[in-house]
Amino acid sequence: MKYTKYYSLIFPLLIVLIGFFIYKILEYEPNFYTIIINLGIAFILSPRVKTLDAQTGRKEQVTWLFYKKSKIIN
């Protein structure tokens, strides 16, 4: 499974899911502060991609906030 084509979709998907939780389930009105909180939580929970220079070439390392192992992709 190729992970690289899905990483660009994780951040917008988290924004939509957290926004749904804040606006529909908690019943808050959308204003500037709830949008900033929504974007901040989605940014914190999204994966981090680091580029590493190895002997075999460039590799990308993906780490999540609560997942201890990192995934190395090409």
N, CA, C and O of each residue as an XYZ file, in Angstrom:
296
protein
N       0.842     -1.176      0.000
C       0.000      0.000      0.000
C       0.887      1.240      0.000
O       1.800      1.354      0.818
N       0.630      2.135     -0.885
C       1.396      3.370     -0.975
C       0.798      4.408     -0.020
O      -0.356      4.813     -0.161
N       1.602      4.820      0.941
C       1.136      5.788      1.921
C       1.275      7.221      1.438
O       0.570      8.110      1.915
N       2.168      7.448      0.504
C       2.484      8.827      0.126
C       1.308      9.554     -0.509
O       1.199     10.771     -0.364
N       0.440      8.859     -1.197
C      -0.667      9.571     -1.832
C      -1.799      9.888     -0.858
O      -2.710     10.638     -1.209
N      -1.766      9.338      0.352
C      -2.813      9.602      1.331
C      -2.422     10.645      2.373
O      -3.296     11.168      3.065
N      -1.133     10.964      2.505
C      -0.709     11.913      3.518
C      -1.237     13.310      3.275
O      -1.478     14.045      4.233
N      -1.421     13.693      2.050
C      -1.958     15.024      1.774
C      -3.440     15.130      2.110
O      -3.965     16.238      2.218
N      -4.123     14.004      2.278
C      -5.549     14.011      2.602
C      -5.832     13.912      4.096
O      -6.966     14.140      4.518
N      -4.835     13.580      4.901
C      -5.073     13.364      6.325
C      -5.406     14.669      7.037
O      -6.351     14.711      7.825
N      -4.654     15.733      6.779
C      -4.900     17.008      7.458
C      -6.288     17.577      7.147
O      -6.997     17.950      8.082
N      -6.713     17.664      5.870
C      -8.083     18.156      5.619
C      -9.164     17.242      6.194
O     -10.205     17.721      6.643
N      -8.925     15.935      6.183
C      -9.897     15.007      6.762
C     -10.017     15.209      8.267
O     -11.119     15.148      8.812
N      -8.903     15.449      8.940
C      -8.946     15.733     10.377
C      -9.680     17.039     10.659
O     -10.406     17.136     11.649
N      -9.503     18.043      9.802
C     -10.214     19.313      9.985
C     -11.722     19.090      9.900
O     -12.477     19.632     10.707
N     -12.154     18.306      8.940
C     -13.591     18.052      8.771
C     -14.139     17.240      9.948
O     -15.213     17.550     10.462
N     -13.421     16.217     10.373
C     -13.904     15.372     11.471
C     -13.941     16.121     12.793
O     -14.909     15.997     13.543
N     -12.915     16.888     13.090
C     -12.902     17.653     14.336
C     -13.942     18.767     14.283
O     -14.588     19.067     15.288
N     -14.106     19.383     13.103
C     -15.152     20.393     12.947
C     -16.531     19.805     13.148
O     -17.383     20.431     13.780
N     -16.767     18.616     12.624
C     -18.047     17.939     12.847
C     -18.264     17.691     14.336
O     -19.366     17.890     14.847
N     -17.224     17.262     15.024
C     -17.338     17.002     16.460
C     -17.641     18.284     17.229
O     -18.511     18.293     18.100
N     -16.930     19.366     16.913
C     -17.121     20.620     17.648
C     -18.486     21.244     17.350
O     -19.173     21.690     18.269
N     -18.882     21.280     16.077
C     -20.084     22.021     15.703
C     -21.367     21.217     15.862
O     -22.395     21.784     16.230
N     -21.339     19.923     15.597
C     -22.569     19.135     15.649
C     -22.770     18.438     16.990
O     -23.871     18.458     17.541
N     -21.734     17.833     17.509
C     -21.894     17.054     18.738
C     -21.846     17.963     19.967
O     -22.690     17.838     20.854
N     -20.873     18.874     20.033
C     -20.784     19.799     21.168
C     -21.686     21.011     21.003
O     -21.888     21.764     21.955
N     -22.230     21.212     19.806
C     -23.174     22.277     19.469
C     -22.619     23.687     19.716
O     -23.322     24.549     20.243
N     -21.364     23.914     19.337
C     -20.789     25.250     19.373
C     -21.075     25.944     18.051
O     -21.199     25.301     17.008
N     -21.177     27.258     18.111
C     -21.363     28.044     16.898
C     -20.005     28.263     16.233
O     -19.017     28.501     16.928
N     -19.935     28.186     14.897
C     -18.653     28.442     14.243
C     -18.278     29.924     14.326
O     -18.974     30.783     13.784
N     -17.191     30.202     14.999
C     -16.638     31.550     15.041
C     -15.125     31.439     14.936
O     -14.589     30.348     14.740
N     -14.448     32.552     15.064
C     -13.001     32.589     14.860
C     -12.271     31.655     15.827
O     -11.346     30.953     15.419
N     -12.669     31.639     17.088
C     -11.962     30.853     18.095
C     -12.151     29.352     17.890
O     -11.199     28.588     18.046
N     -13.339     28.927     17.552
C     -13.552     27.488     17.336
C     -12.846     27.016     16.065
O     -12.396     25.872     16.004
N     -12.745     27.868     15.062
C     -12.022     27.502     13.845
C     -10.530     27.376     14.134
O      -9.886     26.450     13.642
N      -9.967     28.297     14.928
C      -8.554     28.226     15.299
C      -8.283     26.978     16.140
O      -7.266     26.313     15.941
N      -9.161     26.658     17.059
C      -9.012     25.443     17.869
C      -9.095     24.210     16.982
O      -8.321     23.269     17.155
N     -10.018     24.205     16.042
C     -10.172     23.100     15.109
C      -8.893     22.885     14.291
O      -8.413     21.757     14.174
N      -8.352     23.949     13.734
C      -7.124     23.846     12.937
C      -5.927     23.437     13.786
O      -5.079     22.669     13.332
N      -5.852     23.942     15.009
C      -4.740     23.600     15.892
C      -4.738     22.135     16.287
O      -3.690     21.491     16.272
N      -5.887     21.607     16.636
C      -5.980     20.189     17.001
C      -5.674     19.307     15.797
O      -4.992     18.292     15.935
N      -6.164     19.675     14.629
C      -5.883     18.888     13.427
C      -4.399     18.930     13.082
O      -3.852     17.923     12.632
N      -3.737     20.061     13.281
C      -2.305     20.165     13.003
C      -1.492     19.316     13.976
O      -0.518     18.676     13.578
N      -1.879     19.308     15.224
C      -1.162     18.515     16.225
C      -1.331     17.019     15.970
O      -0.381     16.255     16.144
N      -2.512     16.593     15.566
C      -2.772     15.166     15.361
C      -2.324     14.641     14.004
O      -2.278     13.427     13.807
N      -1.993     15.522     13.065
C      -1.571     15.059     11.742
C      -0.140     14.520     11.797
O       0.636     14.918     12.665
N       0.214     13.620     10.879
C       1.555     13.023     10.913
C       2.635     14.010     10.476
O       2.382     14.927      9.696
N       3.834     13.801     10.994
C       4.992     14.608     10.617
C       5.840     13.816      9.630
O       6.121     12.639      9.858
N       6.242     14.440      8.556
C       7.068     13.791      7.542
C       8.431     14.465      7.539
O       8.535     15.669      7.303
N       9.482     13.684      7.803
C      10.852     14.185      7.791
C      11.616     13.501      6.666
O      11.441     12.307      6.427
N      12.453     14.250      5.984
C      13.283     13.694      4.916
C      14.656     13.366      5.489
O      15.317     14.224      6.073
N      15.078     12.118      5.315
C      16.365     11.653      5.813
C      17.282     11.338      4.634
O      16.837     10.795      3.623
N      18.544     11.677      4.767
C      19.537     11.312      3.761
C      20.228     10.030      4.220
O      20.957     10.042      5.211
N      20.009      8.940      3.518
C      20.627      7.658      3.832
C      21.650      7.324      2.762
O      21.784      8.045      1.773
N      22.365      6.241      2.959
C      23.356      5.827      1.969
C      22.691      5.368      0.679
O      23.284      5.472     -0.395
N      21.486      4.870      0.774
C      20.787      4.385     -0.412
C      19.968      5.467     -1.096
O      19.352      5.213     -2.132
N      19.950      6.658     -0.538
C      19.187      7.748     -1.141
C      18.311      8.428     -0.113
O      18.423      8.162      1.084
N      17.450      9.297     -0.573
C      16.563     10.015      0.332
C      15.386      9.131      0.734
O      14.787      8.449     -0.097
N      15.076      9.159      2.011
C      13.937      8.435      2.569
C      13.075      9.424      3.343
O      13.563     10.442      3.834
N      11.813      9.113      3.443
C      10.910      9.934      4.234
C      10.479      9.140      5.457
O      10.100      7.974      5.354
N      10.542      9.788      6.615
C      10.149      9.167      7.861
C       8.862      9.821      8.336
O       8.780     11.046      8.417
N       7.867      9.017      8.648
C       6.563      9.518      9.071
C       6.364      9.154     10.536
O       6.473      7.986     10.911
N       6.071     10.161     11.369
C       5.809      9.934     12.782
C       4.464     10.545     13.155
O       4.074     11.591     12.635
N       3.765      9.876     14.061
C       2.491     10.346     14.581
C       2.684     10.780     16.026
O       3.708     10.466     16.633
N       1.730     11.485     16.575
C       1.843     12.008     17.927
C       1.823     10.895     18.967
O       2.689     10.872     19.841
N       0.871      9.979     18.904
C       0.713      8.956     19.923
C       1.211      7.584     19.491
O       0.987      6.603     20.200
N       1.876      7.493     18.353
C       2.381      6.220     17.849
C       3.897      6.234     17.986
O       4.564      7.073     17.381
N       4.444      5.323     18.769
C       5.870      5.368     19.090
C       6.764      4.976     17.920
O       7.860      5.519     17.780
N       6.324      4.054     17.084
C       7.149      3.608     15.962
C       6.997      4.587     14.805
O       5.932      5.168     14.593
N       8.076      4.752     14.070
C       8.020      5.593     12.874
C       8.066      4.702     11.644
O       8.629      3.608     11.677
N       7.479      5.170     10.578
C       7.400      4.443      9.332
C       8.310      5.118      8.311
O       8.216      6.328      8.106
N       9.182      4.355      7.676
C      10.073      4.904      6.650
C       9.521      4.494      5.289
O       9.320      3.312      5.011
N       9.282      5.500      4.450
C       8.755      5.264      3.109
C       9.733      5.826      2.099
O      10.600      6.627      2.447
N       9.600      5.416      0.863
C      10.489      5.918     -0.186
C       9.898      7.125     -0.850
O      10.506      7.687     -1.761
